Amino acid sequence: MESLQGCWTALITPFEENGGLDLEGLRKNVLYQIDCGVNLLPTGTTGESPTLEWEEHLSVIKEVIKLAKGKVSVMAGTGSNSTSEALRGTREAVQAGAEAILLMDCYYNAPSTLELRVNYYEAIAKEFPSINITPYIIPSRTGTELSVEDLYILNRKYPNVRSVKEATGNLQRMALTRKLLGDNFDILSGDDGLTYQIITDPEIRGQGVISVISNLLPLAVREMVEALRNGYLEKGKILNEALKPLFEIVSFTVEEEYEGFRVRCKYRNPTPIKTIMRALGLPSGPCRPPLGRMGQNGIKKVQQAVKTTYETLPELFEPLSSFYGIKVEERIYTDKYWFQ
């Protein structure tokens, strides 16, 4: 795979109510994504990889690859804060048929950028020279950050490292990435809400997005990305504005009231997207602990975001309604589906 362009969905992992893996639900969601022509990323943060047992992790990757083969591309999440574990995961994902690998910066033990490059990314890129290795830079979750300079060195030593998932929110960093690494290096937005700017900024010229909201509306996100990349800026802008309320609830803070207190709660992906999918009747199930159910105000906020997007461009939900056979409007506006 020479280029990682367009829309990639960071797939949720659906669970049964008892917490077990819902493979049938996973298959249905993957077929929906394929039907919409979107590439797939299983077992990332959105897929709750930290709480997947190793056999579950591999089972999800294999299932997605089996369904997607010859139809859309698959980039498997195999990152870890242990190089040996990441190597093991990458070996098994590649053996299963993954075309590309996503590796997050090492969380919690938070190595320096030099250590990240030498002891983590280089170790994996060296063993798999024909597999596209994509660093995932998200300091808000990992507490560390591979520098642009080390990304440049990494790419020059190992040309299979030719893309990055950018979730720093730092547009100046992204512009420097484009300047140092050139136009043959892919910059993928790791933040739904910044995708429009990352693609259209002449100093960044991003090639696509690894999206959370495309779990719900893959065709809409894909069409937005394609419109922006092909110069149809007005269409891209219309879609971005319609999707903006959903982009804004991937991660958000709201005050909740409980036990006589008002407490600021920050809800992070995948809790909001799984709340929406569950309410609309898509395979989702609960998040695994320690993630759980949002408070009342959090649920109200995500429900309102769905309402706003639906009222702006209801046709965006037609593929969802058609594929899953659900009455989208009824589910959006009926509180019992949200607060049961």
C-alpha positions as CSV (number, residue, x, y, z in Angstrom):
1,M,0.0,0.0,0.0
2,E,1.7,3.1,-1.2
3,S,-0.7,5.7,0.1
4,L,-3.2,6.0,3.0
5,Q,-5.7,8.5,1.7
6,G,-9.4,9.2,2.2
7,C,-11.6,8.1,5.0
8,W,-10.8,5.4,7.5
9,T,-13.2,4.4,10.3
10,A,-11.7,3.8,13.7
11,L,-14.1,1.0,14.4
12,I,-15.8,0.5,17.7
13,T,-15.8,-3.0,19.2
14,P,-19.4,-4.0,20.0
15,F,-19.9,-6.0,23.2
16,E,-22.8,-8.1,24.5
17,E,-24.6,-6.8,27.6
18,N,-22.6,-9.2,29.7
19,G,-19.4,-7.7,28.4
20,G,-18.5,-10.5,25.9
21,L,-17.3,-9.8,22.4
22,D,-20.2,-9.4,19.9
23,L,-18.7,-10.8,16.8
24,E,-22.0,-10.9,14.9
25,G,-22.5,-7.2,15.6
26,L,-18.9,-6.5,14.5
27,R,-19.6,-8.3,11.2
28,K,-22.7,-6.2,10.6
29,N,-21.0,-2.9,11.3
30,V,-18.0,-3.9,9.1
31,L,-20.4,-4.8,6.2
32,Y,-22.1,-1.4,6.6
33,Q,-18.7,0.4,6.4
34,I,-17.7,-1.7,3.3
35,D,-21.1,-0.9,1.7
36,C,-20.2,2.8,2.1
37,G,-16.7,2.3,0.6
38,V,-14.7,3.3,3.7
39,N,-11.4,1.8,4.8
40,L,-11.1,0.2,8.2
41,L,-9.1,0.5,11.4
42,P,-9.9,-2.1,14.0
43,T,-8.5,-2.4,17.6
44,G,-7.5,1.2,18.0
45,T,-8.5,3.4,21.0
46,T,-12.1,3.7,19.6
47,G,-12.1,-0.1,19.6
48,E,-11.3,-0.2,23.3
49,S,-8.1,-2.1,22.7
50,P,-6.8,-1.6,26.3
51,T,-9.6,-3.8,27.6
52,L,-9.5,-6.5,24.9
53,E,-7.9,-9.8,25.9
54,W,-5.1,-10.7,23.4
55,E,-7.2,-13.4,21.7
56,E,-10.1,-11.0,21.4
57,H,-7.8,-8.4,19.9
58,L,-6.6,-10.8,17.2
59,S,-10.1,-12.2,16.6
60,V,-11.4,-8.7,15.8
61,I,-8.5,-8.1,13.4
62,K,-9.0,-11.4,11.6
63,E,-12.7,-10.9,11.3
64,V,-12.4,-7.5,9.8
65,I,-9.7,-8.5,7.4
66,K,-11.7,-11.6,6.3
67,L,-14.8,-9.4,5.5
68,A,-12.8,-6.5,3.9
69,K,-10.4,-8.5,1.7
70,G,-10.5,-7.2,-1.9
71,K,-13.1,-4.5,-1.0
72,V,-11.5,-1.9,1.3
73,S,-8.2,-1.6,3.0
74,V,-7.5,-2.5,6.7
75,M,-5.0,-0.9,9.0
76,A,-4.7,-2.8,12.3
77,G,-4.1,-1.1,15.6
78,T,-1.2,-2.9,17.3
79,G,0.4,-0.2,19.4
80,S,1.4,-0.7,23.1
81,N,3.6,0.8,25.8
82,S,5.7,-2.3,25.4
83,T,7.8,-2.8,22.3
84,S,7.8,-6.6,22.6
85,E,4.0,-6.6,22.9
86,A,3.7,-4.3,19.9
87,L,6.0,-6.5,17.9
88,R,3.9,-9.6,18.8
89,G,0.7,-7.9,17.8
90,T,2.1,-6.6,14.5
91,R,3.4,-10.1,13.6
92,E,0.0,-11.6,14.1
93,A,-1.8,-8.8,12.4
94,V,0.5,-9.0,9.4
95,Q,0.1,-12.8,9.3
96,A,-3.7,-12.3,9.3
97,G,-3.4,-10.1,6.2
98,A,-3.3,-6.5,7.5
99,E,-2.1,-4.0,4.9
100,A,-1.0,-1.4,7.3
101,I,-0.3,-0.9,11.0
102,L,-1.2,1.9,13.4
103,L,1.2,2.4,16.4
104,M,0.4,5.0,19.1
105,D,3.2,6.7,21.0
106,C,3.9,4.7,24.2
107,Y,1.5,5.7,26.9
108,Y,2.2,6.0,30.6
109,N,5.8,5.1,30.6
110,A,6.1,8.1,28.2
111,P,9.6,7.7,26.5
112,S,11.3,10.7,25.0
113,T,11.0,11.3,21.3
114,L,14.5,9.8,20.8
115,E,13.6,6.7,22.7
116,L,10.3,6.4,20.9
117,R,12.0,6.5,17.5
118,V,15.0,4.2,18.3
119,N,13.4,1.7,20.7
120,Y,9.9,1.4,19.4
121,Y,9.1,2.6,15.9
122,E,12.5,1.6,14.3
123,A,12.3,-1.8,16.0
124,I,8.9,-2.5,14.3
125,A,9.6,-0.8,11.0
126,K,12.8,-2.8,10.6
127,E,11.1,-6.1,11.1
128,F,8.3,-5.3,8.7
129,P,9.9,-3.3,5.8
130,S,7.0,-4.0,3.4
131,I,4.2,-3.0,5.7
132,N,3.0,0.6,6.0
133,I,3.7,1.8,9.6
134,T,1.7,4.8,10.8
135,P,2.7,6.5,14.0
136,Y,-0.2,7.9,16.0
137,I,0.6,11.1,17.8
138,I,-1.8,11.9,20.6
139,P,0.0,13.5,23.6
140,S,-3.3,14.2,25.4
141,R,-3.7,10.4,26.0
142,T,0.0,9.2,26.0
143,G,1.9,11.9,27.8
144,T,4.6,11.9,25.1
145,E,5.1,12.9,21.5
146,L,7.2,11.7,18.6
147,S,8.8,15.0,17.3
148,V,8.5,16.0,13.6
149,E,12.3,15.8,13.4
150,D,12.3,12.2,14.6
151,L,9.4,11.4,12.3
152,Y,11.6,12.8,9.4
153,I,14.6,10.7,10.5
154,L,12.4,7.6,10.8
155,N,11.0,8.1,7.3
156,R,14.4,8.5,5.8
157,K,15.7,5.3,7.4
158,Y,12.5,3.3,6.9
159,P,10.5,4.5,3.9
160,N,7.6,2.2,4.9
161,V,6.9,4.8,7.6
162,R,5.2,7.2,5.2
163,S,2.2,8.4,7.0
164,V,1.1,9.8,10.4
165,K,-2.1,10.1,12.3
166,E,-2.2,13.6,13.8
167,A,-4.1,14.1,17.0
168,T,-2.0,16.9,18.5
169,G,-4.3,19.7,17.4
170,N,-1.1,21.6,16.5
171,L,-1.5,22.9,13.0
172,Q,2.0,24.4,13.1
173,R,3.4,21.0,13.8
174,M,1.5,19.6,10.8
175,A,2.7,22.3,8.5
176,L,6.3,21.5,9.6
177,T,5.6,17.8,8.9
178,R,4.5,18.7,5.3
179,K,7.6,21.0,4.8
180,L,10.1,18.4,6.0
181,L,8.6,15.2,4.7
182,G,7.2,16.4,1.4
183,D,4.1,15.7,-0.6
184,N,4.6,11.9,-0.8
185,F,4.1,11.6,3.0
186,D,0.4,11.2,4.1
187,I,-0.9,13.3,7.0
188,L,-4.2,11.9,8.3
189,S,-6.3,13.8,10.7
190,G,-6.9,12.1,14.0
191,D,-9.4,14.7,15.0
192,D,-12.7,14.7,13.2
193,G,-13.3,18.4,14.0
194,L,-10.0,19.5,12.4
195,T,-10.2,17.4,9.2
196,Y,-11.6,20.3,7.1
197,Q,-8.8,22.6,8.1
198,I,-6.1,19.9,7.9
199,I,-7.0,19.0,4.3
200,T,-7.7,22.6,3.0
201,D,-4.8,24.4,4.7
202,P,-2.2,25.0,1.9
203,E,0.7,24.5,4.3
204,I,-0.6,21.1,5.5
205,R,-2.5,19.5,2.6
206,G,-3.7,16.5,4.6
207,Q,-4.8,13.4,2.7
208,G,-7.6,12.1,4.8
209,V,-9.0,11.2,8.3
210,I,-9.1,8.3,10.7
211,S,-12.6,9.1,11.9
212,V,-14.8,8.2,14.9
213,I,-18.0,9.7,13.6
214,S,-17.8,7.6,10.4
215,N,-18.8,4.7,12.6
216,L,-22.2,6.3,12.3
217,L,-22.2,8.2,9.0
218,P,-19.3,6.7,6.9
219,L,-20.6,7.8,3.5
220,A,-21.0,11.4,4.7
221,V,-17.5,11.6,6.1
222,R,-16.1,9.9,3.0
223,E,-17.9,12.3,0.7
224,M,-16.7,15.3,2.7
225,V,-13.0,14.2,2.5
226,E,-13.3,13.4,-1.2
227,A,-14.9,16.7,-2.0
228,L,-12.2,18.6,-0.2
229,R,-9.4,16.7,-1.7
230,N,-10.8,17.1,-5.2
231,G,-11.4,20.8,-4.9
232,Y,-15.2,20.8,-4.4
233,L,-14.8,23.1,-1.4
234,E,-18.4,24.3,-1.2
235,K,-19.8,20.7,-1.0
236,G,-17.1,19.8,1.5
237,K,-17.9,22.9,3.6
238,I,-21.7,22.1,3.6
239,L,-21.0,18.5,4.8
240,N,-18.5,19.7,7.4
241,E,-21.0,22.2,8.8
242,A,-23.7,19.6,9.0
243,L,-21.4,17.1,10.7
244,K,-19.8,19.6,13.0
245,P,-22.2,19.0,16.0
246,L,-21.2,15.3,15.9
247,F,-17.5,16.1,15.5
248,E,-17.7,18.2,18.6
249,I,-18.9,15.4,20.9
250,V,-16.1,13.0,20.2
251,S,-14.6,14.4,23.3
252,F,-16.3,17.0,25.5
253,T,-16.7,18.2,29.1
254,V,-20.0,18.8,30.8
255,E,-21.2,19.3,34.4
256,E,-23.0,16.4,36.0
257,E,-25.0,16.5,39.2
258,Y,-24.8,13.7,41.7
259,E,-24.5,13.1,45.5
260,G,-25.2,16.8,46.1
261,F,-22.3,18.0,43.9
262,R,-21.9,19.5,40.5
263,V,-18.8,17.9,38.9
264,R,-17.1,18.6,35.6
265,C,-16.9,15.3,33.7
266,K,-14.9,14.8,30.5
267,Y,-16.3,12.1,28.3
268,R,-13.9,10.7,25.7
269,N,-14.2,8.6,22.7
270,P,-15.5,5.8,22.5
271,T,-18.2,6.6,25.2
272,P,-20.1,9.2,23.2
273,I,-20.1,7.4,19.8
274,K,-21.2,4.1,21.5
275,T,-24.0,6.0,23.3
276,I,-25.3,7.2,20.0
277,M,-25.0,3.9,18.2
278,R,-26.7,2.1,21.1
279,A,-29.6,4.6,21.1
280,L,-30.1,4.3,17.4
281,G,-30.2,0.5,17.5
282,L,-26.8,-0.3,15.9
283,P,-24.5,-3.1,17.3
284,S,-22.6,-1.4,20.1
285,G,-23.4,-2.6,23.6
286,P,-21.8,-1.0,26.6
287,C,-18.2,0.1,27.0
288,R,-16.0,-2.1,29.1
289,P,-15.0,-0.8,32.6
290,P,-13.6,1.5,33.6
291,L,-15.5,3.2,30.8
292,G,-19.2,3.2,31.4
293,R,-22.4,5.1,31.0
294,M,-22.5,8.8,30.8
295,G,-24.5,11.0,33.1
296,Q,-27.8,12.6,32.2
297,N,-26.3,15.8,30.9
298,G,-23.7,14.0,28.8
299,I,-26.4,11.9,27.2
300,K,-28.5,15.0,26.5
301,K,-25.6,16.7,24.8
302,V,-24.9,13.8,22.4
303,Q,-28.6,13.4,21.7
304,Q,-28.8,17.1,20.8
305,A,-25.8,16.8,18.5
306,V,-27.5,14.0,16.6
307,K,-30.8,16.0,16.4
308,T,-28.9,19.1,15.1
309,T,-27.1,17.2,12.3
310,Y,-30.4,15.3,11.4
311,E,-32.3,18.5,11.2
312,T,-29.6,20.1,9.0
313,L,-29.2,17.3,6.5
314,P,-31.5,14.4,7.2
315,E,-30.4,12.6,4.0
316,L,-27.1,11.9,5.6
317,F,-28.8,9.2,7.7
318,E,-30.5,7.4,4.8
319,P,-27.7,4.8,4.4
320,L,-27.9,4.1,8.1
321,S,-31.7,3.6,8.0
322,S,-31.5,1.5,4.8
323,F,-28.7,-0.8,5.9
324,Y,-29.8,-1.5,9.5
325,G,-33.6,-1.3,8.8
326,I,-34.2,1.2,11.7
327,K,-36.5,4.2,12.0
328,V,-33.8,6.8,12.6
329,E,-36.1,9.7,13.3
330,E,-38.1,7.8,15.9
331,R,-35.0,6.7,17.7
332,I,-33.4,10.2,17.6
333,Y,-36.4,11.9,19.2
334,T,-37.6,9.2,21.6
335,D,-36.0,9.5,25.0
336,K,-36.5,5.9,26.1
337,Y,-33.8,4.8,23.6
338,W,-31.3,7.2,25.1
339,F,-32.1,7.0,28.9
340,Q,-33.2,3.4,29.3
